[in-house]
Amino acid sequence: MPITTSATALLDIEHPVILAAMDLVADARLTAAVSEAGGFGFLGAGYGDEGWLRREIAALQGMQPRHRGKFGIGFITWSLAKQPHLLDIALEAGPAAVWLSFGDPAPFAARIKAAGALVVCQVQSVGMADDAVAKGADILVAQGTEAGGHGVAQGTMTLVPAVVDAVGDKVPVLAAGGIADGRGLAAALMLGAAGVVLGTRFYAAREAAGFDAAKRRIVDAQGDDTLRGIVFDISRGNVWPAPFTGRCLINDHLRRWAGRELDLLRAMNVEGERYAAARAAGEFDVAAVIAGESVGLIHDIPPAGEIVRRMVDEASALLARPKGLAAGAPRSSRAS
């Protein structure tokens, strides 16, 4: 059963399943795969590496996915403000949407709209949602604290309906954080969301950029194997402004330094080099795997298209059940 929402209509896509704009992990290959499956893919330009952005835009345009032109590009807003010319490069590629997160969208929204693209703003509170809509957001991503990477404190289950209630029918709201299967999609729709944004689930997809060892750690982890804090930000010399902290998988480095952040800062002349070397080598007892609590629902590393189809099929089946019979739904399929 097709699932159509205000988000699928606005984005002109088949399924309300969106790839999060994960820094570097969401490259051209993964973005195209999600779009080809009928969802919507965002290139994860993150902090803004101009060489990476130009290369991945060229690769994406060369792939000519079935949903040609149905892709977006995402930035960390406060970092984009330091190099605003990157937005011009992005808009020249003709994205259908630009994702802005963790910062003021006002300096960029008008330029994005003038180029014919939608403004997608990620928010972590009702106050942020109201502000983003007032400044031109066409779509909101309500991100709960369960999500991997940077976020704040409110859980998805309460944040999403609160944001939906606040913005009413002004803009579609997408749910993010802790969602990895059709049950999460069905639940998000029941909360009033118009779709879901997936980060961790798509990180563990065949097409995702990054080390296979990181993907395997996601598959092997449970939901309580993650921790939100600032250790990995300190370690890579990129501490974010309050109130944002980052969620990642617990590893030896995090066990050593969690709760000892001041000591870590004092040791950065040694630990900084050690951490950088570990990131380059894919040594994840030290380097962070940035992932959310949905790791406990992820048991395989399939193609991205299969993730989309599996999620939509499961959600459709749940939503089609007679009222009152949704409880006790079977678990999502595990890898054999």
C-alpha positions in Angstrom: 0.0 0.0 0.0 1.5 3.3 -1.0 2.1 5.8 1.8 1.4 9.3 0.6 1.9 12.4 2.8 2.4 16.1 2.5 6.1 15.4 2.4 5.9 13.0 -0.5 3.8 15.5 -2.4 6.1 18.4 -1.7 9.3 16.5 -2.5 7.6 14.7 -5.4 8.7 11.2 -4.2 7.1 7.8 -3.8 8.0 7.0 -0.2 8.3 9.2 2.9 11.8 7.9 3.7 14.6 10.4 3.7 18.3 10.0 3.9 19.9 12.2 6.6 22.5 14.5 5.4 25.3 12.7 7.3 28.7 14.4 7.0 30.7 12.5 4.3 28.9 9.2 4.9 25.9 10.3 2.7 27.9 10.5 -0.5 26.7 10.4 -4.1 26.4 6.7 -4.2 24.2 6.5 -1.1 22.2 9.5 -2.1 21.4 8.1 -5.5 20.5 4.7 -4.1 17.9 6.2 -1.8 16.4 8.4 -4.5 16.3 5.5 -6.9 14.3 3.5 -4.4 11.6 6.2 -4.3 12.9 8.0 -1.2 14.8 11.2 -1.0 18.6 11.4 -0.6 20.7 14.2 0.8 24.4 14.6 0.1 26.0 15.2 3.5 28.2 18.2 2.9 28.6 18.7 6.6 31.2 21.2 7.7 31.9 22.0 4.1 34.8 20.4 2.2 34.7 22.2 -1.2 36.7 19.5 -3.0 34.4 16.7 -1.6 31.3 18.7 -2.5 32.3 19.3 -6.1 33.4 15.7 -6.6 30.2 14.2 -5.1 27.9 16.6 -7.0 29.7 15.6 -10.3 29.4 11.9 -9.4 25.7 12.2 -8.5 24.9 14.1 -11.7 26.8 11.4 -13.7 24.7 8.6 -12.2 21.4 9.9 -13.6 19.2 8.2 -11.1 15.6 7.3 -11.9 14.5 10.3 -9.8 16.8 12.6 -11.6 17.0 15.9 -9.9 15.3 14.6 -6.7 18.2 15.0 -4.4 19.2 17.5 -1.7 22.4 18.8 -0.2 22.8 19.3 3.5 25.1 21.6 5.6 25.9 22.3 9.2 24.6 25.9 9.2 27.1 27.5 11.6 29.9 26.1 9.5 28.4 27.1 6.2 28.3 30.7 7.6 32.1 30.6 7.6 32.3 29.8 3.9 29.0 30.8 2.3 30.2 30.4 -1.2 29.7 26.7 -0.8 25.9 27.3 -1.0 26.4 28.8 -4.4 28.2 25.6 -5.5 25.4 23.5 -4.1 22.6 25.6 -5.8 24.4 25.5 -9.2 23.8 21.7 -9.1 20.0 22.2 -9.0 19.1 20.3 -5.8 15.4 20.0 -5.0 16.1 20.9 -1.4 18.9 22.2 0.9 19.1 21.0 4.5 20.3 23.4 7.2 21.0 22.2 10.7 22.4 23.7 13.9 22.3 27.4 13.2 20.4 30.3 11.9 18.8 29.6 8.5 17.9 33.3 7.9 21.1 34.2 6.0 20.5 31.4 3.5 16.8 30.7 3.1 16.0 33.5 0.6 18.9 32.4 -1.7 17.8 28.8 -1.5 14.2 29.6 -2.4 15.3 32.0 -5.2 17.1 29.0 -6.8 13.9 27.0 -6.7 14.9 24.7 -3.9 13.1 23.8 -0.7 14.5 24.8 2.7 14.7 21.9 5.1 15.6 22.8 8.7 16.5 20.4 11.4 15.3 21.4 14.9 15.5 19.9 18.4 12.8 21.9 20.2 9.4 23.7 19.6 11.1 27.0 19.9 13.6 26.1 17.2 10.7 24.9 15.0 8.8 28.1 15.4 11.9 30.1 14.6 12.7 28.0 11.5 9.2 28.4 10.1 9.3 32.1 10.6 12.6 32.3 8.7 11.4 30.3 5.7 11.6 26.6 6.4 9.5 24.5 3.9 10.0 21.3 5.8 11.1 20.6 9.4 13.1 17.6 10.7 12.3 17.1 14.4 15.3 15.3 15.7 15.1 13.5 19.0 18.0 12.8 21.3 18.1 9.1 20.3 19.7 10.1 17.0 23.4 9.6 16.3 25.6 12.6 16.0 24.8 16.0 17.4 21.5 16.8 19.1 20.0 18.0 22.4 17.9 16.3 25.0 14.2 15.7 24.1 13.1 12.3 22.9 11.5 11.7 19.5 8.2 10.4 20.9 7.4 13.7 22.6 9.3 16.1 20.4 7.6 15.1 17.1 3.9 15.6 18.2 4.8 18.8 20.0 6.4 20.2 16.9 3.5 19.1 14.8 1.1 20.8 17.2 3.1 24.0 17.1 3.4 24.4 13.4 0.0 23.0 12.5 -0.5 22.8 8.7 2.2 25.3 7.9 4.9 22.8 6.9 5.4 19.0 6.9 7.4 17.6 9.9 9.7 14.7 9.5 10.7 12.5 12.5 14.3 11.6 13.2 16.0 9.7 16.0 15.7 6.1 16.9 13.9 5.0 13.7 15.2 2.1 11.8 12.3 0.0 10.5 8.7 0.0 9.4 7.4 0.1 13.0 9.2 3.4 13.4 7.8 4.8 10.2 4.2 3.8 11.2 4.7 5.2 14.7 6.0 8.5 13.3 3.0 8.8 11.0 0.7 8.2 14.0 2.5 11.0 15.9 1.6 13.4 13.0 4.9 13.3 11.1 4.8 13.3 7.3 7.8 10.9 7.0 11.0 9.8 8.6 14.7 10.7 8.3 17.2 7.9 8.7 20.8 8.3 9.5 22.2 5.2 11.4 20.0 2.7 9.5 21.4 4.1 6.2 25.0 4.2 7.6 24.7 0.4 7.7 23.9 0.2 4.0 26.1 -1.3 1.4 26.4 2.0 -0.5 27.2 4.2 2.5 30.7 5.7 2.5 33.0 4.7 5.3 34.7 1.7 6.7 33.1 -1.7 6.7 34.4 -2.1 10.2 32.2 0.8 11.3 29.1 -0.7 9.7 29.8 -4.0 11.4 30.1 -2.3 14.8 26.6 -0.8 14.2 25.2 -4.2 13.4 26.8 -5.8 16.5 25.7 -3.0 18.9 22.7 -2.7 21.2 20.8 0.5 21.9 22.5 1.0 25.2 25.9 0.8 23.6 25.8 4.5 22.7 26.6 7.6 24.7 25.9 11.3 24.2 28.7 13.7 25.2 31.6 15.8 23.9 34.6 13.3 24.1 34.8 12.7 20.3 34.4 16.4 19.6 37.3 17.2 21.9 39.4 14.4 20.5 39.1 15.7 16.9 39.5 19.4 18.0 36.0 20.5 17.0 34.0 21.3 20.1 30.5 22.5 19.4 28.6 25.3 21.0 26.2 24.4 23.8 23.7 22.8 24.1 24.7 20.4 21.4 26.4 17.1 22.2 27.2 14.1 20.0 26.0 10.5 20.3 28.3 7.7 19.2 29.1 4.1 20.0 30.9 3.4 23.2 34.5 2.2 22.6 37.7 2.0 24.6 38.5 5.7 24.0 35.1 6.8 25.2 35.3 4.6 28.3 38.7 6.1 29.1 37.7 9.7 28.8 34.0 10.0 29.5 33.7 12.1 32.7 37.4 13.2 32.4 36.9 15.7 29.6 39.2 18.3 31.2 41.9 15.8 31.5 41.4 15.0 27.8 41.8 18.6 26.9 45.1 18.8 28.8 46.3 15.6 27.0 45.4 16.8 23.5 49.0 17.2 22.4 49.2 13.4 22.5 45.6 12.3 22.2 44.7 14.6 19.3 47.4 13.0 17.1 46.4 9.5 18.3 42.8 10.1 17.5 43.5 11.6 14.0 45.6 8.6 13.1 42.9 6.2 14.3 40.2 8.0 12.2 42.4 7.8 9.1 43.1 4.1 9.7 39.5 3.1 10.6 40.6 1.9 14.1 37.4 2.2 16.0 38.6 1.2 19.4 39.7 4.9 19.4 37.9 6.6 16.6 34.1 7.2 17.0 31.4 5.5 15.1 28.7 8.2 15.1 25.5 6.3 15.5 22.2 6.5 17.4 20.2 4.2 19.7 18.5 2.5 16.7 21.6 0.3 16.4 19.7 -2.2 18.5 17.2 -2.5 15.6 19.8 -3.0 12.9 20.9 -6.5 12.2 22.3 -6.5 8.6 24.0 -4.4 5.9 21.6 -4.5 2.9 21.4 -2.2 -0.1 19.8 1.1 0.6 16.9 0.3 -1.8 16.1 -2.8 0.2 16.0 -0.7 3.4 13.5 1.6 1.9 11.3 -1.2 0.5 11.4 -3.2 3.7 10.5 -0.2 5.8 7.6 0.9 3.6 6.2 -2.6 3.3 6.3 -3.2 7.0 4.7 0.2 7.8 2.0 -0.3 5.2 1.1 -3.7 6.7 0.9 -2.2 10.2 -1.2 0.8 9.1 -3.6 -1.5 7.2 -4.4 -3.6 10.2 -7.8 -3.2 11.8 -7.8 -0.8 14.7 -6.5 -2.3 17.9 -4.6 -5.2 16.2 -1.3 -3.4 15.7 0.1 -4.5 19.1 2.4 -7.5 18.9 3.6 -6.8 15.4 6.4 -9.2 14.3 9.9 -8.1 14.6 11.7 -6.8 11.5 13.5 -9.5 9.7 17.0 -10.3 10.8 19.9 -11.3 8.7 20.1 -15.1 8.6 
